[in-house]
Amino acid sequence: MPNSLFRKKSIEIIQRDYEKGLEDGHAMGLKKVLGVRDLTFMGIAAVIGAGIFSTIGTAAFQGGPGVIFLFIITAVTCGFTALCYAEFASRVPVSGSAYTYSYVTFGELIAWIIGWALILEYAIGNIVVAISWSAYFNHLLEGFGIHLPDWLTIGYQTAKIKYDAALQAHQSINDLIYTHAPMIAGIKFIINLPAFVIVILITILAYIGISESKKSANFMVGLKLIVLAFVVVLGFYLIFSNHTTTNWIPFLPNGMNGVLKGVSSVFFAYIGFDAISTTAEECSNPRRDMPRGMLYSLMICTVIYILVALVITGLVNYKEFEGVADPLAYVFAKINMQKIGIIIAVSAVVASTSVLLVFQIGQPRIWMSMSRDGLMPKPFSRVSKRFKTPSFATIITGFLVGIPVLFIDDVLMTDLTSIGTLFAFVLVCSGVLALPKIKKEKDKFQIPYINGKWLVPLLMIIFVFLSKDRIQAAFGNISNENYEEILFLVFILVLIVAAVLSFIKNYSLIPVFGALCCLYLMISIPAKSWLVFFAWMSLGLIIYFIYGKKKSKLRRSHS
């Protein structure tokens, strides 16, 4: 029983099938049209989106101008992870991302768990982005004098939450959307129609083909980079010409604790770079190009986020960003430059569209890989003969994202997406340690080896020393502690174990440090999101034992 749950796929077999272009006797049939520039632009398309136009405001309010340190921390963490993804992508050049990589290193059960977590990452992540897109699109329409009915621009759950909150606070409900929405069959008819429409359109584009998707993504990336460059140059000119650098003082108003409170808001912006690895089979030379595309896009996006964070906190005091959903537009409206706000709204719509596109491309390819292994029903691996894309999986992805955006509220979604992504990152970094050693080859990327024998224990000692007060307080009140502190103690235990194993087995520093950084960011996410995450993973395990375990091709081949 345990052996069957942790059977691994062979890298040699995967590479053989990849080179032959076959999977169980059927042509894979995906077009190989992506190069380094396309992969880099795809990464930028996924990372520069709702984060820079929406959640960056929340992070700035909590951390002040010092929020740039959080971008740096997140970028370093993602950098270590990107190196691990890059080695996997070079050695296992097939679709499936972290799911396939886990199948190779940890076995079937862990692969299923990570595949299920990736569904959470991509699907729920796109729900959040679609809702953000809808908000900016409606602002843009209003700027041109077009007003959609309020009950067509917001989810039912969001409207109901605001209505219930007003009732509990004994406030007026006369102007609320829920009050004035029409009734159909005794139920208030409130839907987010723009979010639904954009999801359907993006799904159609993803279905038509990777070439068309590539061209659209490249165009949208070019446009938003031009707009953001203009915003940064104009912003710094206004800051220094008007001598408003006083808004940067104090730089860390709430200390590093305040900075780290924005983990979910900031990390949500970075989750897209791993979507690049799902397109391995459509890459002309994945062993060479995918590592470069990941790292280039990560570096470019980090620089952009830091510059934009400095601009918005320099033009407006960080305290004013509380509850601001569109910080860039808000900043320029605050300094009486409303026309710039319209340009930003256009760019936000384009940026969010590109994120939707990349995520809608990534999700079906995860399902396609799981279906090929028998863990998902066979239709999910079906490839369109005409368009050479995962046809059935793409359509299902459209419905999975499109239906919820009509009704759902996105308050909890950002945290859930971040947890799912970080969980995948932890397993990818850990998985590199389990890969068999190979000789250095020109066409294969390998992580530079830095012996962690002494460095990891040293880092552990430093961290424990700096956190000694928190550790003592947590142990002293263990029976009364909240979930966050219990998770912190679990992290300390994992850190100690990692230090001991690194000393004994001479583990490479980069994957160990990447896994630990991701794990630390995970424990900074509110505990209520963890409870929902565990519920989601439990549902996934039930489905695996009812369907996936019995239908597994690897299990049947071993039998």
N, C-alpha and C positions, 0 to 999 in steps of 0.2 A: 504493500500500500504506500508507504513513504517513498519508495523508489519510483513508483509510477507517477507520483505527484511531482517529482523533481527531476524527471528525465529531461535531458538537454538536447537541443538541436546541434548538430555538428557544423562548425564553420566551413569545413571542407565541402560538405554536401550543399550548403547554402551557396558557396562560391561556384561550385560546379553547375548548379541549376541556374545561377545568374549568368554565367558565361555561355551556357547553352541557350539561354532565353526561354527556359522551360520550367514548368511547375506541374508535376504529376501528369506530364504528357500534353499539357495545353500551353499554347504560346501566351507569355505574359502580356505582350501586345501594347506596352506603354511607350509613347514616343520619347526618344532621348534627345531633348532639345535645349536643356539648361546648361549654361556655362557659369563661370565664376561671377561675372557681372550680374547675371540673372539671379543667382543664389544670394548674392549680397543685397540686391534690391529687394528680394523676397523677404530677407531678414529684416531690413529696414521697414518694409511695408507692414510687417507683423508687429514690430516693436514701437515704431512711431505712430501712435494712434490715440486711443481713448486716454492713455496715460498722460500724454503731454498736453492734451486739451481738456482734461477733466480731473483725474485723480491727483495730479501734481499739486493742485490747490490745497487739497486736504493734507497732503504731506508737508507742504510749506507752512500751513497753519500750525501743525504740531511741532515741526522742527525748526522753523524760522529759516533764515538764509543758509544755516548749517545743514539743511536738507541735502545739499550737494554731497555731503559725506555719505549719506545713505545711498545716493546714486553710485558713488565710488565703491562702497562696500558691496552693493548688489552687483555692480559690473565685475568686480574682482571674483565674487562668488560664481557668477555666470561664466566668467572667463575660465576658471578652473573646470567648470562643468562643460563648457564648449570644447575644451581640449580633449576631455573624455569622450564627448559625442564625436569629435573629429576622428579619434582613433577607431572608434567603433564603426563610423561611417566608411572609413578607409578599408577596414578589414571585413566588414559585413555590409557590402554595398547594395542592400535591398530595402524596399519600403518597410515601414513598421516602427521606425524610430526606437524609443526606449523599450517597447514591447519586444521587438525582435532581439535587441541586445540582451534583455533579461532572459529570454528563452535560451540563448547561447550560454550564458554564464550561471544562471541560478536555477533554471528548469521551468517546467510548464506552469506550476501553480503560481510562482512569483510572476511569470510572464503574463498570466491571466490577470493577476491583481494589478499589475502596472498598466496593462491594456485598458482595464476598467477605469483606472485612475485617469488615463489619458482621455477617455470619453468625457469624464468630468471636466478636464482641463479645456478641451476644445469646444464641446457643446455649450457648457455653461459660460465659458469665456466669450463665446460669440453672442450669447444672449445679452450679456452686459454691454458688449460693443454695439450691438444692434439698438439697444435702448438708448445708449449715448448718442449714436448716429441720429436717431429719431429726434432727440432733443435739439441738437444743433440744426438739423434740417428744418424743423419747425421755426426756430429763431430766424433762419435764413429766409424762409417764406414770409414771415412777418415783416422782415426788412424790406421786402418788395410789395408789401401791402396785401399779401394773401393770408387769410386766416381760416385754418381748418377748424371744425367744431372741436372743442376741448375733449369731448368724450371719444374722439378718434385719435388722440395723440398721447394717450397714457394708458398703462395697464390697469385692469380692473383692481388687482390687488393693491397697487399703489394708491389709487383713488380711495379704496375702502379703508386703508390704513390711516390716511389723512382725515377721513370722515370720522372714524372711531376715535382718533386722538382728539379731535375737536369736541366731540361729545363728552369725553371723559374730562376734558379741561373746562367744560361749560363755556365753550367759545361759540361764536356764530357759525352756522353751517350754510348760510344762505348763498355764499359765493363759491362754494365748493363744487367741483365737477360731479361728484357722486350725487349731489342733491338735484342737479338739473339734467342729468343724463336720462335719455329715453328708456322706457321699460319695454321689454319683449318677453312674453310668456311669464310675466311677473318677476323678471330679473333685470337689473340695471345693465344696459348695453354700453359697456365701456371697453374699448380695445385700442391697442397701439398699432394703428394701421400702417403708418410709414415704416415702422420697424419690420413688420411682416412683409411688406412689399419689397424692401431692399434685400431681405434674406432670400426671398424667392428669385429675385433677379440675379443675385450673386450665385445662387445654386445653379441656375441655368448657365451662367458663364463658366462655372467650374465643370459642369457636365459637358459643355461643348468642346473643351479641349485645353490642354496645358499650354499650347502655343498662344492661344487667344488670352488665356489667363496671365501668361507671362508678359505679353505686350501691355495689357491693361494695368498690371501691377507696376511695371517699369514707368509707365506714363504718370500714374498717380504718385509714385515715389518722387519722381523728378519735380512734379508740381509742388508737393508739400515741402520738399527740401528748399526750393526757391523761396517759398513763403516764410519758412522758419528762419532762413538766412536773413531775409529782409527784416523780420521781427527782431532778431538778435542785434543786427547792426543798428537799427533805429532805436531799440531799447537802450543799448549802451551809450549811444550818442545823447539821448535825453537824460540819462542818469548823470553822466559826467559834465554835460553842458549846463545842467541845472543844479549841479552839486547836491544831488539827492542821495549820495552814498551813505548818509546817516541812517537810512532804512536798513543797512546791513549791520547796524550796531544795536543791540548785541548780536553777534553772529550765531551763538548757540543759546538762545533765551531759555530753553527748557532742558539744556544739557543733552547728552547723548541718549538719555532715556526718551526725551521728546522726539529726537531724530528717529529712533528705532520704532516709535509708535506708527510711523508711516510705512512700515514694511509691506503690508498688504497692498497699499495704494501704489507704491513704487514697483514692487516686484511684479504686480499684475501687468505693468507695462513691458516687462522683459520676457514674458513667458513665450513669446512668439518665435524666438530664434530657433527653438528645437523643431519647429514645423519644417525647417529646411530639410532635416534628415528624413522626413516622410517622403520626399521626392527623389530618393536615391536612384530609383530605376528609371527616372526621366532625366537624369543627369548624364551628360556626354562622357565625363570622366570623373565619377564620384570619388575615387581614391585621392585624386589630386585637388579637385575643385571644391568639394563639400567642406573640408576643413578651412580652406581660405574664405569661403563665403560666410561661414559661421563667425569666424574671428573678425573679419573686416566689418561685417554688419554690427557686431557687438561694440567695437571700438567707435565707429561713427556715431551710433545711437547714444552712447554714453556721453560723448562730447556735446552732442546736441542737448541732451537733458540737463547737463550741468549749466550750459550757457543760458538756456531758457529759465531755469530755476533762479539764476542770478539776476536775470532781467526782471522777472515778475516781483521778486522780493526787493529789488532795488527801486522799482517805480512805485510800489505800493507796500505799506507796512504789512508784515506777515500776519498780524492779528486780524486783518480785514478779510482773510480768505476762509473764515469759518462758514461752512455751508455753501460755498461758492462752487457751482457745478461747471462753470465755464471760465476758469481763471484768466486765460489770455484775453478773451473778449472783455471780461470785467475790468482788467487792468487798463486797457486803452479807452474804455468808456469812462473810467474814473478820471483820466487825464484829458477828457474831452476830445478824444480822437475816435469818434464812432465809426467813421468810414474804414479805419483800420480794422475795427471789430467785424465789419462785414467780410473783409478779406479773410480774416481769421476763421470766421464761420464757414466760408467756402472751403478753406483748407482743412478744417476739422471734418467736414462731411467727406472730403476726398480721402483724408487719412483713415477715418473709421471704415470707409468702404474697402480700402486696401487691406486692412486687418481682417475684415470679414472674409475677403477673398482668400487670403492665405490660410485662415483657419478652416474654411469650407473645402479647401484643397487637402489639408492635412488629415482631417477626421476620416474621410472615406478610405484613405490609404492605410490607416491603422486597422480599420474593420476588414479591409481586403486581406491584409496579412493574417489577421486572426482567423478569417474564414478559410484561407488556404491551409491553415493548420488544423482545421476541423473544429475549432473552438467557437466559431460562429456559423450560422446557417450558410449553406453553399452559395445562395444568390449574392451574398456580400462580396464574393470574389469575382463576380461577373464583370467582364471588361467590354465596353461598347465596341463593336466591330467598326463602326463608322468614326467615332470620336476618340477611341483609344483611351478612355478614362473609366474608372470604376463606376459603372452606370447606376446599379441598384443602390450601392452604398452612398453615392452622392445624393440621390433622391431622398433616401431615408434621413440623411444628415440635414437636408433642407427642412423636412417636416419636424425633426427633433428640435431644431432651433426655432423654426418659424412659428410653430403652434404656441410654445410657451411665451414668446415675446408679445403675443397679443394680450396676455393677461397678467404676467408675473411681475413682481417687484424685484429690483436688483440689489437690495441692501446687503443680503448675505452672500451674493454670488461672487463678489470679488475675492473674499477670503477663501471661499471654497475652491475657486480656480487656482489661487496661489498655493494652497495646501496640496492639491493634486499635482501641480507642476513640480513643487519642491520635492515631493515624494518620489516622482519619476527621476529627478536629478540625483537624489541620494542613491538610488539603485544603479543609475548609470555610472556614477563615480565609483561606487563600490564594485560594480561589475568589471571595470577595467583591471582591478587588482586580481580578478579571477581568470583573466585572459591568458592563454598559454604564451610563453615568450617566443618571439620570432626574431630572425636576423633583420637588421636594418635594410630596407629596400627603398629605392628612389621613388617609386610610385605609391608607397604606402606611408601615411602619416603615423608617427609614433610620438607619444608624450615624452618630453625630455625627462630622463630619470634623475631624480634628486632623492638620495637616500634619506628616508624619514626616521632612521633608527634613533637618532638623538634629537632631531628637530621637533618631531611630534610630541615626545615626552616633555621637552622644554616648553613648548607652547601650552601643553596641558598644565604644567606647573604654574606658568605665568597667569593663565586664565583663572585657575582655581584660587591663586593668591589674590587676584584683583576682585574676585567674587566671594571672598571668604565671609564677608558680613551677610550677604544674601543666603549663602549656604547654611551658615549657623542659624539664621532666623528661620529658614525653611525647616531644618531638622528640629529646631526647638519647638515649633508649632505644627508639626507634621499632621496631627489629627485635625487641625483647624484650617489647614492651608487650602487655597483655591486650586483649581486645576492648573493654572499657569505655573505656579510654584512647583507642583508635582512634576509637570513636564520638564521644568528646569532641572530638577534633581535627576530625572531620567537622562537628560542630556549630559549631566556631569558623569553619570555612570558610563554612558556610551563613550564619552571622551576618554575616560580612564582606560576602558577596554581597548580603544583604538591606539592609545599610547603604548600599552603593553604589547599588543600584536605588532605594532610598527617596530618596536625594539627587538622583538623575537624574530620577525620574518623580514625585516628590512624593506618594509613597504615603501612604494614611491610616494613622495610628499604631496604631489599635486592632486591625485584622486582622493587621498585621505583628507586633505585640507578642504577640497571641494565638497565632499560628503558632509563633513562637520559643519562647514559654513551654511550649507543648505538646511541641515538639521536645526541649527541655531535659529535661522530665520523662521523655520516652521513653528518653533515653540513660542515665537513672538506674536503669533496669530491668535486672536481670542479663542477661548476654550469652547464657546458655543459652536464655532465653526468646526472644531475637531469632532464634536459629538455628531454633527450632521455627516461629516466625512466618514466616521466609523460606521454610521448607519448605511451610507452608500456602499462602502466596501463590503459590509455584511451581505447586502443584497446581491452584490457581484459574486460572492462566494457561493451563495445559494444557487444562482444560475449556473455557475461552473460545475457544481457537483450534480445538478439535475441534468444538464445538457453537455457542457464542454468536456468533462472528464470522459464521458461515454463515447463521444464522437471524435475525440482526439486522434488525428492521423498518426502521430508519433506513438501513442499508446497501442494502436492497432498494428502498426508495423512491428513493434517489439513483441506483441503477442504472437 
